[in-house]
């Protein structure tokens, strides 16, 4: 690893600028990674890129991510083909009277599916976009509501994949005793200010208390006159439907059974949540068990042949490839940022301000910058615990408050970063262009982040 320096800030800056200008997140991330490797060692750039990318592809987390995201895509394709998703939409429309009620229903569904942010982002977006389309809600607004009930909700619930992962890290780093990881995690929940304010902000936006402004206002205005699949981008005047990244999702609905039954949608969703809980918050095992039951259940009803079910599942898996590719590129970029010392530079630059009174706020700001720059919310937490927590103990800071600051930063990065997994999947599930979603929701995430900083300063 290189000696940390200000040069380590260059690759994230390159990625953000290229992502906005080119609207190609995978290309932007790979260029950013190459810039980082150029800084590290120009002579070894090809060798370093090859070894880094191979290391990422052999990582167990990446394998899990490919299988889980692809599996979700396969399951969603089945739900759509049987007409179950359409049946849910028809029922939901009976209780929806306008834009606000459709968004409120989206928010409530996001609260119910709190087990995992991947499950939340893909299921809620895919389920609700037909309903919100009816009321001329922009896909950007839908994606923002979905994203706000993904990581921010999951981090506040002790029965979620986030709680299990972070609780384990607290034990591994000696912050909590063996078997007490979740208990210590729960002590920090009241101090996870970003998550609380993110949820409050989206509720106020839905209610109209906080008006739409900036890019989101433009998106909402465009939605009144354009069909979602043809909606222009927010930063150009013209954009074709295939560039808008909704074509694959729209095609799923072309041959959906018009007489679909609601139980063919509800049963798999209920089973997915139940099996995930049963297997100790293991989403992949829950998905496999759900798929096995769902395939048998559909076969008994003779909804389609087994070969057609496999074909639909493969189509659903393929629809997730852009999202999977973006997250893999983000992991490569994160490893390069670690190589050039980005985390150490940011933490070192802010360490003079880490007194007992300022520590929680400084930790939140520093970790938020890192999570936003690298797109790695869980990874940054794992890296920062051994650095931050001993410092918190040394200055006699409020430990649950500091943990809350770390987790707030993780949830901020997950939601605000242009190429984080949660942002990618919220856009994918909602049928929204990724960069358009990221640009439109960023002002609202910054509002919640500013309120969180004030909260940390007041509570320290």
N, C-alpha and C positions, 0 to 999 in steps of 0.2 A: 504494500500500500504506500502511496506517495505521502509526502509531508503535506498536511492540510494547508490549503491556500485559497485565496479568492478566485483562482482559476476554476476551482471545483463548482462554482456557481454558473459557469458558462454553459455546460451541457443542458441543465434544466431550462435556462433561458432560451437556448436554441430550440428545444422541444416545444415549449409553449408558443413561441413565435411561429414556428413552422406549422404547428397544429392548427393555429387560427388562420394563417395565410393559405396553406395548402389544403386544409380540411382532410388530411390523410394522417391519422394518428399513428398507424403502424410505421409508415415511412418516417414520420417525425421522430418517433422513439428510436428507430434504428440509426438515423443520422445523428441524433443526440448521443447515442452510445458510441458511435464512431468518433465523434468529437472528443468524448471523454477518453477513449483509448488513444487518440492522437496526443492528448495532453500527457497521458501516462507514459507512453513510449511509442513514438512515431515509427520506429523500425519494426516493431512487433505488432502492428495494428491488426494485420490479417490473422496472425497466430493467436493473438489475444481474443479477437472476436470469435474465432472458431472454438477456442477452449471455453469461453464464457457462455456461448450459446449452447454448446454441448452439455455443460454443467447444468444449465437451467433446464434443458430437456430431460435430463436424468434425475431431476429433483422430484421427490415423492409428491410434493405439493402441486407441482405442475401436472403430474400424471393424474392426481386427484381432481384438479380443476378441469382438465380436459374431459374426464369421464363424467363428472357431475354436470358441467355446463351442457355437454353433448346429450347427456341423459335427460336433462330438463327439456332440451329442445325436442327430443324424441317423444317424451310424454306429452308435451304441449301439442305437438303435431297430431297425436292420437286423439286428444281431447277435442281438437278443432274438427278433425275428420268425422268423428261420430256425431257432431252437431251438439255435443254437450255444452261447449263454450257458448255457442249461439243461444241455446236454451237458457243458460244463465243470464245472458245479455237481455233476452226478451223479458225474463222475470224482473231483472233489475230495472228495466225501463218503466215498469209499472209503478215503481216507487221513486222515480226520478222525475223532477219537474223542470230542471234547468241546469245551467252550467254549474252553479254552486252546489246543488244537491248531487250532481254526478261526481264532482271532485270530492265532496264530503264522503260519498260512498267509497271512492277510491281510498281515501284516508282511513276510513274505518276498516276496510278490507286489509290494508297494510298493518293496522294494529293487530288484527286477528292472526296474521301469518308472521309471527315474531320469532320463529325458531331460527331462521337463517336469512341473511340479507340476499343471498343468491336466490333462494326459493321465493323470497318476498318480491324482489325486483322483477323476476321473470314472470311469476304467476299473476301478480297484481296488474302489471302493465298489459300483458297479453289478454287478461280477462276484461279490463275496463276500457280499452281503447275504442272498441266498437260503440260503447255507450257514450263516452265523452265526445266522439266524433259526431254523434247525433245532435249535440248541442253546441257545435262549432268551438269546442275547446281545442286549443293548439296541442299538438303532440309534445311540444316543449313544456307546456304547463303540466300536462299529464306526467311526463317524465320527472319533472321537479317534485311533484307530490309523491310519486312512487319512490324516488331517491330519498326523500325526507322521512319516509317510513321504513326505510331499509336499515342502514347502519345506525342511524340515531335511535330507532326503536329497539333494535337488537341489542345495542350496548346497554340500554336501560333495563333489560329483562334478564334476571339471573338464570333463566332457563333458556339459553340460546347458545349457538356455537361460539359467539364472542365471549360469553361468560366462561364457558368451558376452557377455551384457549387461553384467555388472559388469566383466569384463575390458576391454571397450570403453571403459567410463567411466574406468577407471584410465589408459588411454592418452590419452583426450581431455583429462584433467585434468593430464597431465604426470607422473603417479605412476609410470607404466611407459613404457618406450621403445616406439616403433612395432613392432608384431609381438610384444611381450613381455607383453601384457596377461594372458594365461592363465598365463604363467610366474609373474608376480607374484601373481596370484590364488592359485595353488597354494601359494606360500610362506605364505599366510595361512590355509590350510585347517586346520592343526593348532591354530590359535587361534580357530576359530569355535566357541567353547565352548557357546553356546546350542544350536546344532544337534547337537553331540555329546551334550550332556546331555538334550536332548529325545528323541533316539533311545534313549539308555540308560534314561530314565524310562519310556518306553512298553514297553520290553522287561521291565522290572521289574514294571510293572503287569500285563502279560500273564502273567508267571510267578507273580504273587501275592505277590511280595516287598514291593511297595508295595500295600497294600490299597485297595480302592475306598472312597471317603469323600465326604461332602458330597452335592452334587447327583448325582454319578455313581453313588453307592451307591443312591440312591433310584431312579434310572433302571434299574439292574440288578435291583432288587427288583420294579419294575413289569413288567419284561420277562418275569418268571417267570409272571405271571398274565394278561398282556394280549398280544393279537396286535399286531405292530408297527404295522399301519395304524390301530389303535384305541388305541394306547398313550397314556395321559394325559400331559399336559405336566408338567414337574417343578415348576412354580410355580403351578399351578392344580389343582383337583380333577377338572375335567371338560374334555375337549377333543375335538371331533369329528374324524373321519378327514380330511375335506377341509382342516381347519385345520392338520393335522399335516404337510401338504405332501408326502405320499407317494402321493396318489391317482393322479397322472399317471404316476408310475413304476410303480405296481402294474398299471395298465391295459395297459402294454406286454406283460405276461406272459399276458394272458387268451387270446390267440390264437396263442401261440408254438407252433411245430411240435414235437409231442411226440417225434418221431423225428429230432430235429436231430443233425447230425454235429459232432463236436468240431473238425474241421479248418475248419469254417465260422466258428468263433470264433477259433481260434489263428492262422490265416493272416492275417486283417486286423490283428490285434494285432502280430504279428511284422513285417508290412509297414509298419505305422505307425511303429514304432521304427526300422526299417531306413531307410525313406525320409526320416525326420526327420534321421537322422545323415547320410545321403547329401547332403541339401540343406543341409549345414552348420548343423545344429541349427535348421532353419526348420520349426516345427511346422505352420504353415499349408500350406506346399508339401507336406510329408509327408502331411498329412491329405487334400489334394486328390488326390495320386497314389494313396493308399490307397483312396479312394472310387472312383476310376476303375477300379482293378483289381478291387475287391470287387464292384461292380455287374456287371462283365463276368463274373466268376467265378460269381456267383449266377444270372445270366441263362443261362449255359451249363448249369447244373444244373436250370433251369426251376423254381426254388424259388418264384418268384412273377413276375407280369407286371411289365413296366417301369413301368406306371402305378401298380401297387400299391407298388413300391419307392419311387417318388417320394412317394406318399402317406405311407408309413411314415417317410420321411426328414423330411417336413414336420411330422409329428406329433412326431418326436424333436426337431426344431428348436424347436417351440413349447414343449416341456417344459422348455427351457432359458431361456425368457423371464423367469421370476422371478429366476433367478440373474443373468442379463444386466442386468435392471433394477436389481438391488441394487448391482452393481458400477458401473453408470453413475451412480447416485445417490451412491455413494462418491466417484467422481471429481469430481462437482460439489461435494460437501462439501469435498474436499481443496483444490480451487481457492479456495473461500471462506476456508478456514483460512490459505492462503498470503496471501490479500488482507488479512486482519486481523493478519498477522504472528505467527502461532502458532509456526512454527519458530524465528524470530529471538528470540522471548520465552523459549522453553524453553532454547535454547542460551545466550542472554545471561545467564539466571538461574543457570546452572550453570558458566559460564566461570570464575568465581573459583576453582573447585576443579580446574581443568584444569592440573595440574602433571604432570610426567613420570610420577610414581608413581601418580597417580589418573586420568590422562587416559583410558586404555582403559576403565576401569570407568564413569567419568562419561559418556564417549561412548556406551557401551552403554545406560546408563540413560536419557540424554537422547533418543537416537534411538529407543529402544524406546517411550518415552512418545509421541513424535511418530508413530511407525508405528502404534501402538495407537489413538491419537486420530484419525488421519486415514484409516486403512485403506490407506495407500499405502506399501508396502515398497520398491518400486523407485524411486518418485518421491522419497521421503525421502533415499535414498542419493545420488541425483543432486544434490539440493539441498545436502546436507551435506558432500560431498567438498570443494568449494572453500573451505568454512569450516573444517573440521576438520583436513584434511591439512597446510595451512600452519602451523597451530597445533602440530600434532604434530612437525613439523620444527623449529619454533622452540624447543620445550622439550626437543628431543633424545629424543623418545619412540621406542619400538620400533615401526617403521612396519608390519611384518606383523601385529603384535599389534593396532594401531589399526584396520587394515583388517579384521582378524578381528572386532573389536568392532562395526564398522559393519555387517558382513554378519550377525553374530549378531543385531543389533537388527532388521535387515530380516527375517530368518527368524522371529524372535519376533513381530513385527508381523503377518507373513503368517499365522502360526498362531493367535495369541491374539486379534487384533482381531475383534470380533463381525461386521464387515461387510467384511472383506478378501476379495479374490477367492478365495484358497485356502480360507478357512473356508466361504465360500458354496458353492463347488464340492464340497468334501468332504461337506458336509451334503446337497447335491443328489444326489450320486452314491450316498450311503448311504441315501437316503430318510429323512432325519432333519430335524426342524424346526431351522431355522438358529439361533435364539436358544437353544434347548435344547442344541444341540451346543456352542455357544460357552460357555454357563454351565457345563456339565459338564466341559469340558476345561480351563477357565481355571485351576483350582487346580494341575493338573499342569504347565501351562506356566509357572506362577509358581515351582514347585519347580525346574524346569530353569533359569529365569532367575536365581533366587537362587544356584544353584550356579555359574552363569556369572559372576556378579558376583564371587564368591569367587575363581574362576579368574583373572579379569582383575587382581584386586588382588594375588594371589600371583605372577603372572608379570610384572608391571610392573617 
